[in-house]
């Protein structure tokens, strides 16, 4: 689903989507992704991070550097950053 063509994204919606997507990259987890846990703790490697960033780009319709995942290491931090980027790039 491409979020860029629908209603504006909210922080809660974006955070929930990110939690779900991270969970898809680490399916062996026995519990939901903690939005305040550093993503590196889940064992995401560089290949997964590049693919994850591409998923975010597709969903939000904005350019996202894979390094943003390491610069904003939790889902909560990343969601706030991405929402700001989304709003700036949409303006």
MISEDREN-626486 format. One record per residue: residue number from 1; chain; x, y, z of N, C-alpha, C in turn. Coordinates in nm, 3 decimals, padded with zeros to 5 digits. Each point is the difference from the previous one (the first is absolute). Layout:
REM MISEDREN-626486
nr = NUM&kette = A&n_u = X&n_v = Y&n_w = Z&ca_u = X&ca_v = Y&ca_w = Z&c_u = X&c_v = Y&c_w = Z $
...
//
This chain:
REM MISEDREN-626486
nr = 1&kette = A&n_u = 00.084&n_v = -00.118&n_w = 00.000&ca_u = -00.084&ca_v = 00.118&ca_w = 00.000&c_u = 00.088&c_v = 00.124&c_w = 00.000 $
nr = 2&kette = A&n_u = -00.027&n_v = 00.091&n_w = -00.084&ca_u = 00.076&ca_v = 00.125&ca_w = -00.010&c_u = -00.075&c_v = 00.107&c_w = 00.077 $
nr = 3&kette = A&n_u = 00.050&n_v = 00.036&n_w = 00.114&ca_u = -00.066&ca_v = 00.097&ca_w = 00.087&c_u = 00.002&c_v = 00.140&c_w = -00.060 $
nr = 4&kette = A&n_u = 00.092&n_v = 00.027&n_w = -00.091&ca_u = 00.013&ca_v = 00.135&ca_w = -00.053&c_u = -00.123&c_v = 00.048&c_w = -00.076 $
nr = 5&kette = A&n_u = -00.083&n_v = -00.093&n_w = -00.045&ca_u = -00.117&ca_v = 00.038&ca_w = -00.079&c_u = -00.129&c_v = 00.010&c_w = 00.083 $
nr = 6&kette = A&n_u = 00.009&n_v = -00.023&n_w = 00.130&ca_u = -00.120&ca_v = 00.003&ca_w = 00.082&c_u = 00.010&c_v = 00.110&c_w = 00.105 $
nr = 7&kette = A&n_u = -00.080&n_v = -00.010&n_w = 00.103&ca_u = -00.004&ca_v = 00.102&ca_w = 00.105&c_u = 00.137&c_v = 00.013&c_w = 00.067 $
nr = 8&kette = A&n_u = 00.027&n_v = 00.114&n_w = 00.060&ca_u = 00.129&ca_v = 00.020&ca_w = 00.068&c_u = 00.024&c_v = -00.107&c_w = 00.106 $
nr = 9&kette = A&n_u = 00.124&n_v = -00.041&n_w = 00.011&ca_u = 00.038&ca_v = -00.101&ca_w = 00.097&c_u = 00.012&c_v = 00.062&c_w = 00.139 $
nr = 10&kette = A&n_u = -00.041&n_v = -00.074&n_w = 00.103&ca_u = 00.014&ca_v = 00.046&ca_w = 00.137&c_u = 00.119&c_v = -00.071&c_w = 00.064 $
nr = 11&kette = A&n_u = 00.049&n_v = 00.054&n_w = 00.109&ca_u = 00.112&ca_v = -00.061&ca_w = 00.070&c_u = -00.035&c_v = -00.141&c_w = 00.048 $
nr = 12&kette = A&n_u = -00.117&n_v = -00.017&n_w = 00.057&ca_u = -00.042&ca_v = -00.133&ca_w = 00.048&c_u = -00.011&c_v = -00.100&c_w = -00.115 $
nr = 13&kette = A&n_u = -00.057&n_v = 00.043&n_w = -00.111&ca_u = -00.015&ca_v = -00.087&ca_w = -00.116&c_u = 00.137&c_v = -00.041&c_w = -00.054 $
nr = 14&kette = A&n_u = 00.090&n_v = 00.097&n_w = -00.011&ca_u = 00.134&ca_v = -00.028&ca_w = -00.051&c_u = 00.075&c_v = -00.093&c_w = 00.095 $
nr = 15&kette = A&n_u = -00.009&n_v = 00.027&n_w = 00.128&ca_u = 00.070&ca_v = -00.085&ca_w = 00.097&c_u = -00.053&c_v = -00.143&c_w = -00.005 $
nr = 16&kette = A&n_u = -00.130&n_v = -00.017&n_w = -00.008&ca_u = -00.059&ca_v = -00.134&ca_w = -00.009&c_u = 00.046&c_v = -00.072&c_w = -00.126 $
nr = 17&kette = A&n_u = 00.004&n_v = 00.071&n_w = -00.111&ca_u = 00.045&ca_v = -00.059&ca_w = -00.126&c_u = 00.146&c_v = -00.042&c_w = 00.010 $
nr = 18&kette = A&n_u = 00.084&n_v = 00.085&n_w = 00.060&ca_u = 00.141&ca_v = -00.032&ca_w = 00.015&c_u = 00.020&c_v = -00.123&c_w = 00.089 $
nr = 19&kette = A&n_u = -00.074&n_v = -00.009&n_w = 00.109&ca_u = 00.009&ca_v = -00.117&ca_w = 00.088&c_u = -00.034&c_v = -00.127&c_w = -00.078 $
nr = 20&kette = A&n_u = -00.106&n_v = 00.007&n_w = -00.079&ca_u = -00.041&ca_v = -00.115&ca_w = -00.081&c_u = 00.107&c_v = -00.038&c_w = -00.101 $
nr = 21&kette = A&n_u = 00.056&n_v = 00.100&n_w = -00.069&ca_u = 00.103&ca_v = -00.027&ca_w = -00.102&c_u = 00.125&c_v = -00.059&c_w = 00.062 $
nr = 22&kette = A&n_u = 00.047&n_v = 00.055&n_w = 00.111&ca_u = 00.118&ca_v = -00.056&ca_w = 00.066&c_u = -00.028&c_v = -00.145&c_w = 00.038 $
nr = 23&kette = A&n_u = -00.119&n_v = -00.027&n_w = 00.050&ca_u = -00.039&ca_v = -00.136&ca_w = 00.036&c_u = 00.006&c_v = -00.096&c_w = -00.117 $
nr = 24&kette = A&n_u = -00.026&n_v = 00.050&n_w = -00.120&ca_u = 00.008&ca_v = -00.085&ca_w = -00.119&c_u = 00.145&c_v = -00.033&c_w = -00.036 $
nr = 25&kette = A&n_u = 00.093&n_v = 00.086&n_w = 00.037&ca_u = 00.141&ca_v = -00.025&ca_w = -00.027&c_u = 00.065&c_v = -00.089&c_w = 00.105 $
nr = 26&kette = A&n_u = -00.063&n_v = -00.016&n_w = 00.114&ca_u = 00.050&ca_v = -00.089&ca_w = 00.105&c_u = -00.114&c_v = -00.090&c_w = 00.048 $
nr = 27&kette = A&n_u = -00.046&n_v = -00.090&n_w = -00.086&ca_u = -00.118&ca_v = -00.082&ca_w = 00.031&c_u = 00.019&c_v = -00.097&c_w = 00.116 $
nr = 28&kette = A&n_u = 00.125&n_v = -00.024&n_w = 00.042&ca_u = 00.023&ca_v = -00.093&ca_w = 00.109&c_u = -00.027&c_v = 00.060&c_w = 00.138 $
nr = 29&kette = A&n_u = -00.041&n_v = 00.125&n_w = 00.005&ca_u = -00.032&ca_v = 00.064&ca_w = 00.128&c_u = -00.123&c_v = -00.066&c_w = 00.063 $
nr = 30&kette = A&n_u = 00.008&n_v = -00.018&n_w = 00.130&ca_u = -00.112&ca_v = -00.059&ca_w = 00.073&c_u = -00.097&c_v = 00.106&c_w = 00.054 $
nr = 31&kette = A&n_u = 00.040&n_v = 00.126&n_w = -00.007&ca_u = -00.083&ca_v = 00.108&ca_w = 00.050&c_u = 00.003&c_v = 00.115&c_w = -00.099 $
nr = 32&kette = A&n_u = -00.094&n_v = 00.093&n_w = 00.011&ca_u = -00.002&ca_v = 00.113&ca_w = -00.093&c_u = 00.126&c_v = 00.087&c_w = 00.015 $
nr = 33&kette = A&n_u = 00.032&n_v = 00.069&n_w = -00.106&ca_u = 00.113&ca_v = 00.093&ca_w = 00.002&c_u = -00.032&c_v = 00.112&c_w = 00.098 $
nr = 34&kette = A&n_u = 00.095&n_v = 00.030&n_w = 00.087&ca_u = -00.014&ca_v = 00.109&ca_w = 00.097&c_u = 00.042&c_v = 00.129&c_w = -00.070 $
nr = 35&kette = A&n_u = -00.089&n_v = 00.098&n_w = -00.012&ca_u = 00.034&ca_v = 00.123&ca_w = -00.072&c_u = 00.111&c_v = 00.082&c_w = 00.066 $
nr = 36&kette = A&n_u = 00.035&n_v = -00.034&n_w = 00.125&ca_u = 00.105&ca_v = 00.074&ca_w = 00.069&c_u = 00.131&c_v = -00.079&c_w = 00.010 $
nr = 37&kette = A&n_u = 00.003&n_v = -00.119&n_w = -00.059&ca_u = 00.121&ca_v = -00.082&ca_w = -00.004&c_u = 00.081&c_v = 00.036&c_w = -00.124 $
nr = 38&kette = A&n_u = 00.132&n_v = 00.008&n_w = 00.014&ca_u = 00.082&ca_v = 00.030&ca_w = -00.116&c_u = -00.015&c_v = -00.110&c_w = -00.105 $
nr = 39&kette = A&n_u = -00.018&n_v = 00.040&n_w = -00.124&ca_u = -00.024&ca_v = -00.094&ca_w = -00.108&c_u = 00.117&c_v = -00.097&c_w = -00.019 $
nr = 40&kette = A&n_u = 00.121&n_v = 00.046&n_w = 00.029&ca_u = 00.116&ca_v = -00.087&ca_w = -00.011&c_u = -00.009&c_v = -00.121&c_w = 00.091 $
nr = 41&kette = A&n_u = -00.072&n_v = 00.011&n_w = 00.109&ca_u = -00.016&ca_v = -00.111&ca_w = 00.093&c_u = -00.080&c_v = -00.114&c_w = -00.062 $
nr = 42&kette = A&n_u = -00.073&n_v = 00.028&n_w = -00.105&ca_u = -00.079&ca_v = -00.103&ca_w = -00.067&c_u = 00.079&c_v = -00.075&c_w = -00.107 $
nr = 43&kette = A&n_u = 00.125&n_v = 00.038&n_w = -00.018&ca_u = 00.086&ca_v = -00.071&ca_w = -00.093&c_u = -00.017&c_v = 00.039&c_w = -00.146 $
nr = 44&kette = A&n_u = -00.053&n_v = 00.118&n_w = -00.026&ca_u = -00.013&ca_v = 00.045&ca_w = -00.139&c_u = 00.139&c_v = 00.023&c_w = -00.058 $
nr = 45&kette = A&n_u = 00.028&n_v = -00.063&n_w = -00.111&ca_u = 00.129&ca_v = 00.024&ca_w = -00.064&c_u = -00.015&c_v = 00.108&c_w = -00.106 $
nr = 46&kette = A&n_u = 00.111&n_v = 00.033&n_w = -00.065&ca_u = -00.003&ca_v = 00.111&ca_w = -00.097&c_u = -00.092&c_v = -00.028&c_w = -00.117 $
nr = 47&kette = A&n_u = -00.009&n_v = -00.124&n_w = -00.044&ca_u = -00.090&ca_v = -00.035&ca_w = -00.111&c_u = -00.145&c_v = 00.023&c_w = 00.041 $
nr = 48&kette = A&n_u = -00.035&n_v = -00.043&n_w = 00.121&ca_u = -00.136&ca_v = 00.019&ca_w = 00.049&c_u = -00.032&c_v = 00.148&c_w = 00.016 $
nr = 49&kette = A&n_u = 00.097&n_v = 00.078&n_w = 00.047&ca_u = -00.023&ca_v = 00.143&ca_w = 00.020&c_u = -00.024&c_v = 00.070&c_w = -00.134 $
nr = 50&kette = A&n_u = 00.075&n_v = -00.037&n_w = -00.103&ca_u = -00.021&ca_v = 00.060&ca_w = -00.133&c_u = -00.139&c_v = -00.036&c_w = -00.051 $
nr = 51&kette = A&n_u = -00.040&n_v = -00.125&n_w = 00.015&ca_u = -00.134&ca_v = -00.042&ca_w = -00.044&c_u = -00.109&c_v = 00.070&c_w = 00.081 $
nr = 52&kette = A&n_u = 00.023&n_v = 00.012&n_w = 00.130&ca_u = -00.095&ca_v = 00.067&ca_w = 00.089&c_u = -00.017&c_v = 00.147&c_w = -00.041 $
nr = 53&kette = A&n_u = 00.112&n_v = 00.068&n_w = -00.027&ca_u = -00.006&ca_v = 00.140&ca_w = -00.044&c_u = -00.077&c_v = 00.012&c_w = -00.131 $
nr = 54&kette = A&n_u = 00.018&n_v = -00.096&n_w = -00.090&ca_u = -00.073&ca_v = 00.001&ca_w = -00.127&c_u = -00.150&c_v = -00.018&c_w = 00.025 $
nr = 55&kette = A&n_u = -00.036&n_v = -00.086&n_w = 00.095&ca_u = -00.142&ca_v = -00.018&ca_w = 00.036&c_u = -00.059&c_v = 00.131&c_w = 00.051 $
nr = 56&kette = A&n_u = 00.076&n_v = 00.070&n_w = 00.083&ca_u = -00.046&ca_v = 00.128&ca_w = 00.055&c_u = -00.017&c_v = 00.101&c_w = -00.113 $
nr = 57&kette = A&n_u = 00.096&n_v = 00.004&n_w = -00.092&ca_u = -00.010&ca_v = 00.091&ca_w = -00.115&c_u = -00.125&c_v = -00.028&c_w = -00.080 $
nr = 58&kette = A&n_u = -00.025&n_v = -00.128&n_w = -00.027&ca_u = -00.119&ca_v = -00.038&ca_w = -00.078&c_u = -00.128&c_v = 00.039&c_w = 00.071 $
nr = 59&kette = A&n_u = -00.005&n_v = -00.020&n_w = 00.131&ca_u = -00.122&ca_v = 00.025&ca_w = 00.074&c_u = -00.028&c_v = 00.148&c_w = 00.018 $
nr = 60&kette = A&n_u = 00.106&n_v = 00.075&n_w = 00.033&ca_u = -00.018&ca_v = 00.143&ca_w = 00.024&c_u = 00.015&c_v = 00.086&c_w = -00.126 $
nr = 61&kette = A&n_u = 00.065&n_v = -00.055&n_w = -00.101&ca_u = 00.021&ca_v = 00.077&ca_w = -00.122&c_u = 00.106&c_v = 00.107&c_w = 00.015 $
nr = 62&kette = A&n_u = 00.098&n_v = -00.025&n_w = 00.089&ca_u = 00.109&ca_v = 00.096&ca_w = 00.021&c_u = 00.134&c_v = -00.074&c_w = -00.010 $
nr = 63&kette = A&n_u = 00.106&n_v = 00.076&n_w = -00.016&ca_u = 00.136&ca_v = -00.056&ca_w = -00.004&c_u = 00.047&c_v = -00.023&c_w = 00.143 $
nr = 64&kette = A&n_u = 00.049&n_v = -00.121&n_w = 00.028&ca_u = 00.050&ca_v = -00.035&ca_w = 00.133&c_u = 00.135&c_v = -00.069&c_w = -00.016 $
nr = 65&kette = A&n_u = 00.101&n_v = 00.060&n_w = 00.058&ca_u = 00.132&ca_v = -00.062&ca_w = -00.001&c_u = 00.002&c_v = -00.114&c_w = 00.103 $
nr = 66&kette = A&n_u = 00.058&n_v = -00.114&n_w = -00.034&ca_u = 00.008&ca_v = -00.110&ca_w = 00.097&c_u = 00.068&c_v = 00.041&c_w = 00.131 $
nr = 67&kette = A&n_u = 00.092&n_v = 00.094&n_w = -00.007&ca_u = 00.069&ca_v = 00.045&ca_w = 00.122&c_u = -00.096&c_v = 00.062&c_w = 00.101 $
nr = 68&kette = A&n_u = -00.118&n_v = 00.042&n_w = -00.043&ca_u = -00.098&ca_v = 00.057&ca_w = 00.092&c_u = -00.040&c_v = -00.102&c_w = 00.108 $
nr = 69&kette = A&n_u = 00.002&n_v = -00.128&n_w = -00.036&ca_u = -00.035&ca_v = -00.104&ca_w = 00.096&c_u = 00.101&c_v = -00.004&c_w = 00.114 $
nr = 70&kette = A&n_u = 00.127&n_v = 00.023&n_w = -00.032&ca_u = 00.102&ca_v = 00.000&ca_w = 00.105&c_u = 00.006&c_v = 00.136&c_w = 00.072 $
nr = 71&kette = A&n_u = -00.030&n_v = 00.107&n_w = -00.073&ca_u = 00.002&ca_v = 00.133&ca_w = 00.061&c_u = -00.117&c_v = 00.021&c_w = 00.096 $
nr = 72&kette = A&n_u = -00.108&n_v = -00.072&n_w = -00.021&ca_u = -00.122&ca_v = 00.008&ca_w = 00.083&c_u = -00.032&c_v = -00.144&c_w = 00.039 $
nr = 73&kette = A&n_u = 00.071&n_v = -00.055&n_w = 00.099&ca_u = 00.008&ca_v = -00.144&ca_w = 00.021&c_u = -00.121&c_v = -00.072&c_w = 00.060 $
nr = 74&kette = A&n_u = -00.103&n_v = 00.071&n_w = 00.041&ca_u = -00.120&ca_v = -00.070&ca_w = 00.047&c_u = -00.116&c_v = 00.032&c_w = -00.094 $
nr = 75&kette = A&n_u = -00.102&n_v = -00.081&n_w = 00.004&ca_u = -00.118&ca_v = 00.026&ca_w = -00.083&c_u = -00.059&c_v = 00.136&c_w = 00.035 $
nr = 76&kette = A&n_u = -00.005&n_v = 00.032&n_w = 00.129&ca_u = -00.055&ca_v = 00.128&ca_w = 00.044&c_u = 00.079&c_v = 00.117&c_w = -00.060 $
nr = 77&kette = A&n_u = 00.133&n_v = -00.006&n_w = 00.012&ca_u = 00.084&ca_v = 00.106&ca_w = -00.054&c_u = -00.009&c_v = 00.007&c_w = -00.152 $
nr = 78&kette = A&n_u = 00.001&n_v = -00.116&n_w = -00.064&ca_u = -00.007&ca_v = -00.005&ca_w = -00.145&c_u = -00.134&c_v = 00.054&c_w = -00.051 $
nr = 79&kette = A&n_u = -00.108&n_v = -00.034&n_w = 00.067&ca_u = -00.132&ca_v = 00.048&ca_w = -00.041&c_u = -00.008&c_v = 00.152&c_w = 00.007 $
nr = 80&kette = A&n_u = 00.053&n_v = 00.057&n_w = 00.108&ca_u = -00.001&ca_v = 00.147&ca_w = 00.012&c_u = 00.081&c_v = 00.065&c_w = -00.111 $
nr = 81&kette = A&n_u = 00.118&n_v = -00.056&n_w = -00.028&ca_u = 00.085&ca_v = 00.052&ca_w = -00.107&c_u = -00.072&c_v = -00.012&c_w = -00.135 $
nr = 82&kette = A&n_u = -00.055&n_v = -00.116&n_w = -00.028&ca_u = -00.065&ca_v = -00.023&ca_w = -00.129&c_u = -00.122&c_v = 00.089&c_w = -00.019 $
nr = 83&kette = A&n_u = -00.074&n_v = 00.023&n_w = 00.106&ca_u = -00.117&ca_v = 00.088&ca_w = -00.010&c_u = 00.043&c_v = 00.141&c_w = -00.035 $
nr = 84&kette = A&n_u = 00.107&n_v = 00.047&n_w = 00.062&ca_u = 00.054&ca_v = 00.132&ca_w = -00.032&c_u = 00.047&c_v = 00.004&c_w = -00.145 $
nr = 85&kette = A&n_u = 00.072&n_v = -00.103&n_w = -00.042&ca_u = 00.047&ca_v = -00.006&ca_w = -00.139&c_u = -00.118&c_v = -00.004&c_w = -00.097 $
nr = 86&kette = A&n_u = -00.100&n_v = -00.078&n_w = 00.033&ca_u = -00.120&ca_v = -00.011&ca_w = -00.086&c_u = -00.067&c_v = 00.136&c_w = -00.016 $
nr = 87&kette = A&n_u = -00.016&n_v = 00.071&n_w = 00.112&ca_u = -00.063&ca_v = 00.131&ca_w = -00.004&c_u = 00.083&c_v = 00.100&c_w = -00.080 $
nr = 88&kette = A&n_u = 00.133&n_v = -00.003&n_w = 00.019&ca_u = 00.089&ca_v = 00.092&ca_w = -00.072&c_u = 00.003&c_v = -00.030&c_w = -00.150 $
nr = 89&kette = A&n_u = 00.007&n_v = -00.127&n_w = -00.035&ca_u = 00.008&ca_v = -00.036&ca_w = -00.141&c_u = -00.134&c_v = 00.021&c_w = -00.070 $
nr = 90&kette = A&n_u = -00.110&n_v = -00.004&n_w = 00.075&ca_u = -00.131&ca_v = 00.022&ca_w = -00.060&c_u = -00.029&c_v = 00.148&c_w = -00.022 $
nr = 91&kette = A&n_u = 00.071&n_v = 00.084&n_w = 00.074&ca_u = -00.024&ca_v = 00.146&ca_w = -00.009&c_u = 00.058&c_v = 00.060&c_w = -00.127 $
//
